[in-house]
């Protein structure tokens, strides 16, 4: 046993540790007009590039185009993806995530 391990060999802190956290303020809601503008701009670029669809897999991109912000952006257990076409924005995710997004303005 070393000074930094307990009798079972697990690491331990050699000084008292106090954790504190403060809740994050909720992210501001993105106005519907702004979301529509973002989608319109990317659809124009898609048309110019002759793309039928784009697939959004990065949580930051999904948030940018849908306004949905997950509480766990790093987790892979419930990934959220979106497919953007000239006519539709299709969200792929868990049922609770999809219901939440469908409820957004």
PyMOL commands that set and color helices and strands:
alter all, ss='L'
color gray80, all
select helices_A, chain A and resi 32-48+59-66+95-102
alter helices_A, ss='H'
color red, helices_A
select strands_A, chain A and resi 53-56+81-85+89-92
alter strands_A, ss='S'
color yellow, strands_A
deselect
rebuild
show_as cartoon
